[in-house]
Amino acid sequence: GGEITCPESLAINFSDRHYAIGADGIVLIEKSEAADAKVRIFNCDGKELRLAANPIRCVAKYLFDNKFVGERMSIECGCGIYELTVNSFNGKASSVSMLLGSPVCEKKDNISLNGQNYSAVSVNIGISHLVVYTDKVEEADMEALGQALIENGKFTEGAYLECARVVNGVTAKMRVWDKYNGETLSCGTAAAAVAVASMLNGQCLYGEIITVKLKGGDLFVKYDKEGIIELDGPVKQSFNGSIEI
C-alpha cells in the first residue's frame, strides 16, 4: 500500500474503544533490508515503542499464515533484529517462540509503597521492567502502585511495573501496568522479566521452562544463566477486516 505519513494519529484514532476498532495500539509491517520484515509499534496514545514481544509474535503468525516466510524468520524493530520460530497446525501458526537476547539485571531493592514494604528487581529486556513481589497479586491496586513509584522517583520513563508471585520453581503469576496504557492483560517482555527476576532471586529454576500466568493467558519463558531468553506462547487471529485511512 501507500506510505503512512502519521502513524501516531492512526494509533490514537484506531485504538478508541467506543468510536473505532479498540486496541492497545497498532503495528505496522514494513520491508526490511536486514530481516524478513520490519515492524513499528505505536501505543494507543501515539507513542512509538522500541520493542513489544507479543505484537512481534503476532506479526510472525501473519507472515507465516500468508506464506511470506517459512517456520523460521527474522523481524526487525527499534531494538534490533529478533529470531522467531513458528509451530503450526494445518498450515497455520499455533504458537510462536522469540529469542529476546540477554537480560540486564539493573538492581535488587526493597521499596516502600503506600506504607507497605516490597522486594523488587529491576530487569532490562530491551525495555525496563520493575518486578515487585506480593503474595496478593489479584488484590494489588496496579494504578496506585504505579503512581506511587512515579512519585517516589523509582520508575523510569517508559518502564513497566509487574506485580508477581512465585507459585513454585517453574510457575509464576503476574499482572502488568504502564503509565500509558494502564493495566494490560498480557505483555511478553514483562513475562520474561518476571521469570528472569525470579531466577535471580533463586525462586525459579534456570534452564527450565517457566510458566508465567497473566490475565490474558499463559506465556512460557526459558533462560540459561549463560544464554538467551526464549519466549513462547500461543498466537490466535481474532478477526480481519479493512479500514479507510
N, C-alpha and C positions, 0 to 999 in steps of 0.2 A: 504494500500500500504506500501512500504518500508519507512524507515526513510529518511527524507530530512536533509542532513548534513549542507547545506549552503543556507538557505532561503534568506539571504541578496542578494546574487548574482542572485538568481532566480527573486527577485523583480525587480532588475535593468534590467535584460535581458527581462523579460516578459512585462515590462511596456513601453518599447521602442515603440513609436507610428509609426515608419517607418519600423522597421525590426522584430517586434513581435506583440503581441496582442494589446498593448496600454492600459494603465490604470494609475491610481494614485498610484497603489501598488498592493499587493497580500494579501490574507487572508488564513491562514492555519487552518483547523479544526482538532482538536486532541481530544483524550479521556481525561476525567477529573475524578479525584477521588472525587470531591466535588460538581460537577454540571452535567447537561446533556451533556455538551460539553465544550471544551476549545478552544479559538481562539488565534492565534498570527497574528499580523498585521504589515506589512512592507511597508514603503513608497517606491516610485519609485527610491529613492536614496539608498535604502537598510536599512534605519534607522527603527528600531522597535518602534512601538507606544504602549503605555500602554493602551490607550483607543481610540476607534473610533466608535461612536454610529451607524452611518449608515451602515458600514460593519457588525456590530454585528446584526443589524436588518435584514440584507440580509441573514446572516447565519441562523437566526431563520426561515426565509422563506424556505431555503434549507432543514433544518431539518424537518420542518412540511410537506412540499410538498412531501418529500421522506419517510414520515411515520416513522421517527426515534423518534419523540416526538409528544405529543398532543398540544393543543392550549396554554397551559401554560408551560413554561420551564425556566431553569436557564442556563446561559452561563458565563463561567469564562474567564477573561482576565487579563492583567497585573495589573489593578487597583482593582480587586476583582471579586465578583460574582454578576451578574445582573439578575433581573427577567424580563421576556418578555411575552407578550400575543399576540396571533395571532387572527386577524379577517379574515375569509376565505370565499371564494365563489367557489362553485363547487369543493370543496376539495383542493383548492389551496389558499395560503396566499395572501390576497389582501392588507392588512396593518398590521403593527406590532407596538405595543407600548412597550416602555422600561422605567423602573424605574431607574433614574440616581442618586438617592441619594440626599443628601442635599448640596447645593452650599455654597461656602465661598466667601463672598464679601471682596476682599482684600482692595480696596480703591476707592473713587471717586476723580477725579482730573480734573484740567483744564490744557491742554497741548498746546504748540505751535509747529506746524509742518509746515515747508516750508513757514513761515511767516503768518500762519493763526492759530487762536485760536479755540480749540475744547473742549467740555466737554467729559469726558471719565470715564468709570467704569471698574475696573479690577474684574473679576469673575473667580473663580476656580471651575471647574466641573470635577474633576479628572485630568484635564489638564487646563492650564491657558489661559484665553481669555481677550483681551483688546478691549472693545466696545467703538468705537469713533463715536460720533453723528454728522451728517451733513445733511443739507436739500437737498443736491445734491448727493445722493448715486450713481446714474447712471453715474455721471461725475467724480467720485473720481478716482484718479490715485493710485490704490492699491499698486503697486510696489514702487512708490515714497514715499508714506506714510509709508509703511513697512520699507523701507531702512532708512528713517528719524528717525523712532522710534529706530531702532537698533543703529544708530549713536549717538542718544541722550542718550543711555543707559536706555531707558524706556521700553525695550522689552526683557523679559527673554527668556532663551533658551527653545525651544520647544513650545513657546506661539503662539497663533493665533490672528490675527487682524480682527476685524469686523467693517465695516462702516455701520451705521444703521440710519434709520429714523422711528420714531413712527408715523404711519398714524392716529390711533385712539386708544382707550383704549384696543382694542382686536386685533390690527393688527400692525405689524412692517415689514419694508422692509430692506434687508441687503445684503452685499457682504462679502466674507471671503477670507483671504490671510494668507499664512505662508511662511517662507523663504525657505522651502524645496520643496514645490510644486507650489509656486506662488499662483495665484488666482484659486480657485476651484468652481465648480458650486453649491456644497452643502456640508454641514457639520452639523451633528446632534448636537454635543455639542456646536457648535457655535450658532445655532438657539436657544438652551436652554439658552446660556449665554446672548444673546440679549434680550430674553423675561424676564429673571430674572433681568438683569441690568435695564431694562425699568420699571419693577415693583419697584425696589429700588429707582428709580428716581421719582416715583409717576406718571409715564406716562401710564403704563399698569396696568390692574386690577388683583389683587391676586384672586386666585380661579377660574378665567375664563380661557377658552381655548384661547390661544393667537395664531393667525395665523401668522407664520413667512414666509415671501416671499423671496425666493432665486432664483437665475438664474435657478437652476435645478428643481424648483417646490416648493410647499408649505409644510412646516412641522408645527406640532401643539404641543404647549407646555402648560402644566398646572402646576401651583405651588401655594400651600397654604403656608402662612407665617410660619406655624409650621410644614410643611410637606416635601414632597419629590417631586422632578421634575419628571414629566411624559412626555416623548417624543413620539409622534405618527406621522405616515406618511405612505404613500403608498410604497409598495415594488413590483418590477416587474423584471422578468427574461429577460435579453436581448438576450442571446444565450447560448448554451452549446457546448462542444467540448472536444477534448483530445489533449495533447501535450507531446512530449517526454522530459524526464529530463535526 
